[in-house]
Amino acid sequence: MSVDALPPLRYDERGLVPVVVQEVSTGRVLMLAWANAEALEHTVATAQATYWSRSRGERWVKGETSGHTQRVRRVAWDCDADAVLYLVEQTGPACHTGAQSCFDTSVGGIVPHCDNDDAVTTIGSYGVPSLGPTGARATAAAREERPR
């Protein structure tokens, strides 16, 4: 993908856009970060996930210090062009805490439980894969529906 392929994104007042990061092989959400135009251009040019650190006020390439890199396979954006998705090949943990995903913590009872292995529970217009004991089939079905 070339930098020219990026649409005119809608950055916030700080010049940033949220970036959802997802493991390309599993569909697992790994993290949420922020990027400015320079970080996005670097990502597209190098296939290295690049972000803007709001706390440090500087660009950073995932894995430069930790070695936990993200090779970007695809960059996508939402219908409003105000959020970006990186589909990545993750090496090592994605979270700064050492967890595989920054979304390894959840509140019980929020996500509906479905006992039907083949079902996908719908919340609004979004499908949530079954989290039952053998929800792998529903998770696989959800993976088939993700953008390529």
BAKEBA-140722 format. One record per residue (C-alpha): residue in one letter; x, y, z; residue number from 1. Coordinates in steps of 0.2 Angstrom, whole numbers, plus 5000, padded with zeros to 4 digits. Example, Ala and Ser with C-alpha at 12.3 -4.5 7.8 and 13.67 -1.06 7.14 Angstrom:
REM residues 2
+------+------+------+------+-----+
| code |    X |    Y |    Z | pos |
+------+------+------+------+-----+
|    A | 5062 | 4978 | 5039 |   1 |
|    S | 5068 | 4995 | 5036 |   2 |
+------+------+------+------+-----+
***
This chain:
REM residues 148
+------+------+------+------+-----+
| code |    X |    Y |    Z | pos |
+------+------+------+------+-----+
|    M | 5000 | 5000 | 5000 |   1 |
|    S | 5006 | 5017 | 4996 |   2 |
|    V | 5004 | 5033 | 5006 |   3 |
|    D | 4994 | 5040 | 4992 |   4 |
|    A | 4981 | 5026 | 4995 |   5 |
|    L | 4976 | 5033 | 5012 |   6 |
|    P | 4960 | 5043 | 5012 |   7 |
|    P | 4959 | 5061 | 5019 |   8 |
|    L | 4957 | 5055 | 5037 |   9 |
|    R | 4948 | 5065 | 5050 |  10 |
|    Y | 4960 | 5069 | 5064 |  11 |
|    D | 4955 | 5075 | 5081 |  12 |
|    E | 4960 | 5093 | 5087 |  13 |
|    R | 4977 | 5086 | 5092 |  14 |
|    G | 4980 | 5079 | 5075 |  15 |
|    L | 4978 | 5061 | 5080 |  16 |
|    V | 4967 | 5047 | 5075 |  17 |
|    P | 4964 | 5031 | 5085 |  18 |
|    V | 4972 | 5015 | 5079 |  19 |
|    V | 4964 | 4998 | 5083 |  20 |
|    V | 4977 | 4984 | 5081 |  21 |
|    Q | 4971 | 4966 | 5077 |  22 |
|    E | 4981 | 4950 | 5075 |  23 |
|    V | 4979 | 4946 | 5057 |  24 |
|    S | 4979 | 4927 | 5059 |  25 |
|    T | 4967 | 4926 | 5074 |  26 |
|    G | 4957 | 4942 | 5073 |  27 |
|    R | 4961 | 4945 | 5091 |  28 |
|    V | 4961 | 4964 | 5096 |  29 |
|    L | 4978 | 4967 | 5103 |  30 |
|    M | 4978 | 4986 | 5108 |  31 |
|    L | 4972 | 5003 | 5104 |  32 |
|    A | 4985 | 5017 | 5101 |  33 |
|    W | 4985 | 5034 | 5092 |  34 |
|    A | 4994 | 5040 | 5076 |  35 |
|    N | 4997 | 5056 | 5067 |  36 |
|    A | 4999 | 5058 | 5049 |  37 |
|    E | 5018 | 5055 | 5050 |  38 |
|    A | 5016 | 5039 | 5060 |  39 |
|    L | 5003 | 5033 | 5047 |  40 |
|    E | 5015 | 5037 | 5033 |  41 |
|    H | 5029 | 5028 | 5042 |  42 |
|    T | 5018 | 5013 | 5044 |  43 |
|    V | 5013 | 5012 | 5026 |  44 |
|    A | 5031 | 5015 | 5020 |  45 |
|    T | 5039 | 5002 | 5031 |  46 |
|    A | 5026 | 4990 | 5037 |  47 |
|    Q | 5031 | 4993 | 5055 |  48 |
|    A | 5017 | 4998 | 5066 |  49 |
|    T | 5021 | 5016 | 5071 |  50 |
|    Y | 5011 | 5027 | 5083 |  51 |
|    W | 5011 | 5044 | 5092 |  52 |
|    S | 5014 | 5043 | 5110 |  53 |
|    R | 5003 | 5056 | 5119 |  54 |
|    S | 5012 | 5055 | 5135 |  55 |
|    R | 5030 | 5057 | 5128 |  56 |
|    G | 5024 | 5068 | 5113 |  57 |
|    E | 5034 | 5058 | 5100 |  58 |
|    R | 5033 | 5045 | 5087 |  59 |
|    W | 5036 | 5027 | 5092 |  60 |
|    V | 5038 | 5011 | 5082 |  61 |
|    K | 5031 | 4996 | 5091 |  62 |
|    G | 5045 | 4985 | 5097 |  63 |
|    E | 5060 | 4997 | 5095 |  64 |
|    T | 5065 | 4994 | 5113 |  65 |
|    S | 5055 | 4979 | 5118 |  66 |
|    G | 5058 | 4968 | 5103 |  67 |
|    H | 5039 | 4965 | 5102 |  68 |
|    T | 5036 | 4970 | 5085 |  69 |
|    Q | 5020 | 4972 | 5074 |  70 |
|    R | 5022 | 4969 | 5055 |  71 |
|    V | 5008 | 4977 | 5047 |  72 |
|    R | 4999 | 4967 | 5034 |  73 |
|    R | 4985 | 4979 | 5030 |  74 |
|    V | 4979 | 4996 | 5035 |  75 |
|    A | 4960 | 5000 | 5034 |  76 |
|    W | 4949 | 5014 | 5040 |  77 |
|    D | 4931 | 5015 | 5046 |  78 |
|    C | 4917 | 5022 | 5036 |  79 |
|    D | 4919 | 5040 | 5043 |  80 |
|    A | 4938 | 5040 | 5041 |  81 |
|    D | 4940 | 5044 | 5059 |  82 |
|    A | 4948 | 5028 | 5065 |  83 |
|    V | 4961 | 5016 | 5058 |  84 |
|    L | 4964 | 4997 | 5059 |  85 |
|    Y | 4981 | 4989 | 5058 |  86 |
|    L | 4980 | 4970 | 5054 |  87 |
|    V | 4997 | 4964 | 5061 |  88 |
|    E | 5008 | 4949 | 5063 |  89 |
|    Q | 5013 | 4951 | 5082 |  90 |
|    T | 5029 | 4945 | 5089 |  91 |
|    G | 5029 | 4943 | 5108 |  92 |
|    P | 5016 | 4952 | 5119 |  93 |
|    A | 5007 | 4967 | 5112 |  94 |
|    C | 5004 | 4975 | 5129 |  95 |
|    H | 5017 | 4985 | 5139 |  96 |
|    T | 5012 | 4974 | 5154 |  97 |
|    G | 5018 | 4959 | 5146 |  98 |
|    A | 5000 | 4952 | 5142 |  99 |
|    Q | 4997 | 4946 | 5124 | 100 |
|    S | 4983 | 4959 | 5122 | 101 |
|    C | 4979 | 4975 | 5131 | 102 |
|    F | 4961 | 4968 | 5131 | 103 |
|    D | 4965 | 4953 | 5142 | 104 |
|    T | 4954 | 4960 | 5156 | 105 |
|    S | 4935 | 4960 | 5156 | 106 |
|    V | 4920 | 4963 | 5167 | 107 |
|    G | 4909 | 4948 | 5169 | 108 |
|    G | 4891 | 4948 | 5164 | 109 |
|    I | 4894 | 4962 | 5151 | 110 |
|    V | 4896 | 4951 | 5135 | 111 |
|    P | 4881 | 4939 | 5133 | 112 |
|    H | 4884 | 4921 | 5135 | 113 |
|    C | 4877 | 4909 | 5121 | 114 |
|    D | 4876 | 4890 | 5124 | 115 |
|    N | 4873 | 4887 | 5105 | 116 |
|    D | 4890 | 4884 | 5098 | 117 |
|    D | 4884 | 4889 | 5080 | 118 |
|    A | 4876 | 4906 | 5086 | 119 |
|    V | 4882 | 4923 | 5085 | 120 |
|    T | 4874 | 4935 | 5097 | 121 |
|    T | 4869 | 4951 | 5089 | 122 |
|    I | 4871 | 4968 | 5099 | 123 |
|    G | 4865 | 4982 | 5088 | 124 |
|    S | 4872 | 4979 | 5071 | 125 |
|    Y | 4888 | 4970 | 5078 | 126 |
|    G | 4890 | 4951 | 5080 | 127 |
|    V | 4898 | 4945 | 5096 | 128 |
|    P | 4905 | 4927 | 5094 | 129 |
|    S | 4899 | 4914 | 5106 | 130 |
|    L | 4909 | 4913 | 5122 | 131 |
|    G | 4903 | 4896 | 5127 | 132 |
|    P | 4914 | 4881 | 5131 | 133 |
|    T | 4916 | 4877 | 5113 | 134 |
|    G | 4914 | 4894 | 5105 | 135 |
|    A | 4928 | 4891 | 5093 | 136 |
|    R | 4916 | 4888 | 5078 | 137 |
|    A | 4908 | 4905 | 5081 | 138 |
|    T | 4925 | 4913 | 5083 | 139 |
|    A | 4930 | 4905 | 5067 | 140 |
|    A | 4914 | 4911 | 5058 | 141 |
|    A | 4918 | 4929 | 5064 | 142 |
|    R | 4935 | 4928 | 5058 | 143 |
|    E | 4929 | 4923 | 5041 | 144 |
|    E | 4918 | 4939 | 5040 | 145 |
|    R | 4933 | 4951 | 5045 | 146 |
|    P | 4940 | 4962 | 5031 | 147 |
|    R | 4954 | 4955 | 5021 | 148 |
+------+------+------+------+-----+
***
